[in-house]
Each structure stands twice: as structure tokens, then as C-alpha cells.
Amino acid sequence: MDTRPAGQEYIATLDLLRLAAALAVVLFHYFFRGAAAEGVLAVGYPDAAPFAIYGYLGVNLFFLISGFVIAWSAESRSWHQFAIARFVRLFPGFLFCMTITFIVVASVGAPLFATSLRQYAANLSMFAPALGQPFMDGVYWSIVLELVFYGWVTLALLTGVFQKRKLGLIFIWLAISALNEFFVGSHAARLLFITEFGSFFAAGVLVHHLHAHGRSWPALLLLGAAFLLSCGTLSVTQHWMLNEYGLAVSQRPLWAANVVMHGALIGAVLLRNHVRPSALTMALGGLTYPLYLLHQNIGYLVIDAAAPLVGKWLAAFGCIAVLLAASWAVWRYWERPAQRLLKTWLGHAVETVLARYRTAPGRTQAAE
């Protein structure tokens, strides 16, 4: 998720919010899930677990931010410019971090983790389970949902629906999500239409709409509906955690956390002029994607190896510090150069193909 769409202002507060979301997920994995998932971490953090358990909601916050940023990005681009920008934003970092995870797990992962060249090859597609292989790291599941969302936005841009019927499209999406989550329960629909998390993406899109186009009753009502739907769909992950770990956040604290997340996005937009954009805020936002991709399996291995030597707390926080530095280096020395080169190359290639398509004899004759 990029918070710097081309040709538009840079909102530094969104990058800081992204960092908070990423760190929440990291704390959840290290201080709650690592011990709750049997055999993942040899050490536990019972004092931190009651607070760290909320950290998985960082993913929901990511989806909220993504809705805002993607709507922002889409308004300034054609469908193919948008698709190129999203691919360039995600794939270089994914490729590098997935490869690093593969090398680490293949080298020192046993007996906790195992991998293979077949799994690595499948993960190059970013849709490994569709090819019969598990994700190289479990956190990749949310990247798939991001890609599905990007695909729908690209289609909406191609057909002109996004520009002309955005609010109507969101209404239909929220209706499908509510119908599936509360009545139908189709797993295929949950993936195809992102019905469990669609209300978070939609709320982000609506916050951007209100920010860019001013307040209107249809947008405000839809934002209220998206928020209420998100309160209901939070129970899906809640039930999953009860089955997986025997413990989950209860309903009222979940709703309160949901208020905080939505308020945080709105606050970040309203306070955008109070945090000056800088190289620091850009770097903090830039490192969040590599941090998210790298932290889980590698982090578990590092903590397990370091805890007997330096103690479990220093092992965990030392691991976070090292991964923050490594993630910054990935962003600075790999992602940014690779994105510039890939964007230029893909942009030229796609424009060349489209130009040939527009001037093809069949199309010229049909136009005449």
C-alpha cells in the first residue's frame, strides 16, 4: 500500500498509521501467537499476551488504509496505469522478501519449518495455495486479498463504473458481503468478493470519497453501514481464534477496537497538515511492507535461537530492531530502485501494446 499516489500530496500521517498497524501484527505474532500456536515458539510471554492478542487487528487497519489509498490512486490513473502501479508496488518487495524467507527456512528452519523448490516456485505467483502449495509465510494470505481488491478496482476503472457509479458499486459490495457473511456462508464468495473484510476496504474508499469530494448523505450513510457491517464480520476471525487458540477478544472490546481503527484513519486524514512529510516519515512508511513480509517465520527462528542466550525479552525486542533495520534496507536499496525500473519498463511495454491495439487494421476499419 503506497501512501504517495503520483501527482498528489503525500499524507505522512498515513505512513505512520501503516507502521502502527505493522507493529501491531508483529507484537501479536511474537507475544501471543508464538506461544499459543503449539510448537511455534519455545518461549511464551503471558504478561504481554492479553494486550498482544489485539494485534491481529492491525491487518484490518491495513485494509482500511488500503481502501483509502487505492481510491486515491485510482482517481488519478487509467485502468492500466493503476494496474501497473499496484503490481510494481507489491511484487518486487514480495519477490525479495519471499526469497529471503525461503533461504532462511531452507537453511535453518528445521524442525520448526520446512520448504521446497516447488513451494518457492508456486509462491512466485503470489497465489501459492491455488497451485497446491502453502504460502512461504502465513502472513501472505492478506496480500492475496489485496490483489483481489486491486483486480476489482482495475475492472471498475476499465468499465468506467469506478468513476461514474462508485457509491452504487460500494452499496452492492456491502450488500453481497452482508448476505454472504450472515446468511449464505460461501467460502468461494468470501474470497472472490472479500466479504469478510470488504467492509474495511469499502470504509477506506468512502473516507477518501468524503475527503476528496466533500460530505454527502449517501457517502455518510454508506460509511455508517460499512462500519456496522465490519463490527459484525469481526466475529468471523474471533470464532477462528477460539477454534485455533482457545482464546479470543470478546465482543465489546472488539467493537471498541473497531471504533479506534476507523477513528485512527479519519484522524490521520484530518491531521494530515500537522505532521510534516519528511525523509523519516517516508522511510517509516516504506519499511512496513518488508517488515510485514519478513517478520513471522524468520522472527520465530531468531527468537528461538536467541532466547536461551540473551533471555526471551531481549530476544524478541532485539529481533524487532534487527528486522526494522533490515526492512528499511530492503525498501531503500531494493524496492525503490526495482520499482522505478519495473514501472518504466512495464509502462513502456503496455503503452506499446495498447498503441498497436488501437491502430490495428480491424479496429481502424470498424471505426470507419
N, C-alpha and C positions, 0 to 999 in steps of 0.2 A: 504494500500500500504506500503509494507516494503521496506526500502532502504538498507537492510542488508542481501542479499541472502547468503545462507550458503556457507562457504568456500571461500568467495570473499571479496575484500576490501570493507570498509564501506565509502560511499561518504557522508560526513557531509553536504555538500552544498545542497544536495537533501532534507535532512530533514529540513533545513532552508527554502528552497523553498516551501516545503509542508506546513510549518507553515504560510508562507506568503499567500498561497492560502486559507488556512482555515480561517485566519483572514479577508481576503477579503470577503469571503462569510458571515462571522459574521457581518461585517460592512454593507454589503448590506442588510441583513435582519433587522438589528436594525435601521439603519439610512435612509433606503429608503423603503423597502417593508413593514415594520411595519406600516407606516402611509399610504402608497399607497394602500395596501390591506385593504379595508374598514372593520373596526371593529376589526382589529388585535391588534393595539396599540392605546391607548388613547392619546398618545403624538406623535408629529412629530418633525423632525429635518430638516427643509427646508434649513438651511445653509449647512448642510453636504450632503444632498440628491444628488446634482449634481455630487459629487465625489463618493459617496457610490454606485450609480447606476452601476458603473463599476464592483462592487464586485462580481456579479454573474459569471463573467468570471473566478473566482477562481476555479469553477468546471471544466471548460475547461482546466485550468492549471493542475488540479489534473489528468485529463485524459492523458495529455501529459506526466506527470511524471510517471503515471501508465504504459503507453506503454513502457517507458524505463526500468522501474524496473521489469516488468513482463517478458520482453525479456531477461533481465539479469538473472532473477531467472530461467527461463525455460531452458537456455543453460546448467545449471549445474545439472539438475534433470531429472529423468524419468517422464513419464506422471503421475503415481500415486504419486510419491514424490511431484510433482508440485501441484497436486490437493489437497493433504493433507495440504501442506504448505499454500495454498491460503485459504482453509476452516478454518484452525487454525488461520490464520491472521485476518480473518473477523468476524467469528461467536462469539467467547467469548466476544469481546467488544460490538458487536451488541446486544447480549442477555442481557448483564448487562445494557447498556445504554437505550435500549428499555424498559426494566423492570422499570428502574428509571423514565423514561418519563411517562410510564403507571401509576405508583404510584402517581406521582405529578399531572398529569392531572386528574386522578380519584378523588384525594383528594381536589384539589383547582382549577381545570381547569374551572369549570362552572362560568359564561355562555359562556366564550370565546371558550373553547374546551370541548369535551365530548368523552368518550371512553367506552369500554365494555370488558368483558372477552372474548367474541367471537372475537373482534378485536385483542386483545392481542394474542390469540391462533393462529390466522391467521398470525400475524406478526412474530411468531416464525419461520415460513418458509422462511422469508425474501422476499417472493413474495405475500404479502397480497392481492393486487388487483386481482391476479389470483384466489383467494379464495373468492372473493366478498366483501372484506373489505378494507377500506382505510389504508394507512400507518399510523403507530402511530405518525410519524412526517414526514412532507412533504419532508424533505431532503433525505429520504431513496430511492427516485427514482434513484439517481445516483449510489447507491450501487447495484441495480438490473442490471444496465448497466455494472458495473464492473464484476458482476458474469457471465453475458452473455459473456463478453470478456474472462474471465478465462475459461469458458466452451469451447470456440472455440480454445483457445491455448492448452488446455488439449487434445482435439481431434486431433489437428495438431501434438502434440507430440506423441500421440498414433499411428498415422498413419505414422509417420516419415516425414511428409511434412514440419514441422517447421524446422527440422534440414537440410533438403535437398533442399527445394523449398521455403524458407521464402520470398524472394523478389518477386517471382512469385505469391505467395499467397497474398501478400500485393497489388500487381498490380490488381489482381482480386477483392479484397475487395474495393479498391478505385474506380474501375470501377462500381461495384454494387452500391456503395454509391452515386456516381455522377448520375448514371442512375435513382436511386430511388428519390433522392432529387430534381433533376432538371426536370424529365420527368414523372415518374410513380406516386410518392407520396403515396406509400403504407405504412400505419401505422404498419402493421404486419412486413414488411421488415425493417422498421425503428427500431423496437425493436429487431427482430431476428438477423439482421446484423449490428445494431448500426449505421445506415447510417448517422444520423445527426452528431454524434461525432466520427465516425470511423476514420476520417482523423487525429484527435488529437491522438488517440491511435496509429495509424499507424506511425505518425511522431515520437512519442516517441520510437517505436520499431526501426525505421530507424536511429535515433540518436544513439541508443545503437549499432546497427549494424556497423555504421561508427566508433564508439568509440572502439568496440571490434575487428573489422576485417580490419580497415583501409578504406581510401577513395576509392570509386569506382564510375564510372559514372552511372551505373544502380541505385545504392542506392541514389546518389545525385539527380538524375532526379526524382526518386520516392518521395524523401523528398520535392522537389520543387512542385511536383504535389499535395502531401498531404497538403502542406501549402496553395496552391491556392484553393484547394477544401474546406479547413477549412474556408477561407475567404468568400466563397460562402455560406456555411452552417450556418455561424453565423447569417444570416438573418432569419433563422427559429425561433430562440429564440427572435430575435428583433421583428418580427411580433407578436409573442405570447405576449411579454411585451406590445406592443402597444394595443393589444386587452384587456389585463388584467388590465393594469395600465394607459393606455392612454399616455404613455411616454416611450421612449426607446433611447438608444445611437444611434446616426446617423452613417451612413455607414463608412465614412472616419475615425472617431475616433475608430470605431470597428476594422478596418484593422490595424490601428496603434497599438492598444492594442494587436492584434494578433501577430504582429511583436515582441512586447515586450515579450509576453509569450513564443514564440518559442526561442527568443534570451536568455531569462532567463534560459530555460532548457539547451541550448547549453553552456551558460556561466557557469552554475553550474557544468557541466561536465568538462569544460576546466579549471575551477578554483578549482577543487577538491583537489589539493595539497596545496592550500593556506589557507584552513580552517582546522585546526587540529581536528580530531574526539575526542570527549570528552563525559563525562557523561552528560554534559549540552546539547550538540547538539543532543545526543541520546534521552534525555528526551523531548526536544522541538519537535523533530520529532514524538516521541511516543505519545505525548498528542494530536496530531492533529486529529486523528481518533475519540477518545471520544469527543473532542470539537465539531467536526462536527456533531456527532450524538446527542449531548445533547443541543446544543445552541439555537435552534429555538423556539420551543413551550415553553420550560422551561424559556428561556430568555424573551419571551414576557410576561409571567406571572410575572416574577420577576420585570421587568421594570415597568409594570403597577402598581404593588403593591408598589414599592419603589419611583416612581417619585413624588407622592404627598407629600412624607415625606422629601426627600433629593434633589429634583429637577431632571429634566429629564436627564441632562448630567451626573451627578454623578450616577444616577440610571443605565444608560447604561454602563458607563465605570466600575462602581463597579461590575455590573453583569458579564462583560467580565473577570475582575480579578478573581472573585469567580469561574467562570466556567473554567478558565485556571488552577487554583489550583485543582479544583475537577477533571478535566480531567487528570492532572498529577497523582493524587491519583488513579484513575481508571486504568491508564496504569501501574503504579508501583505495586499496591497491588492486582489487579485483572487480568488484561490482561496478564502480563508477566508470573505469576505462572500458570494461566489457560492454556495458550498457550503451556508451557513446558509439562504439564501433558497430555493435549489432543493430542499433537503431538506424544508423546511417545506411548500413548495408541492406537491411530489410526494407527500409523506406524507399530506397532506390529500386530494389527488386520489385516491390509491389507496385510502385508507380509505373514502372516499365511494363509490367504485365497488364495493368489496367489501361494504360495508354494503347497497347496493342489491341486489347479487347474492344475499346471504344471505336477504334479505327478499322476494325475487321470488316472485310467486304460485305459479309452478310448483314452486319448491323448498319453499314452505310446504305445499302440497298433498301433495307427495311425502313430506315429513316426517311429515304426519298420516296 
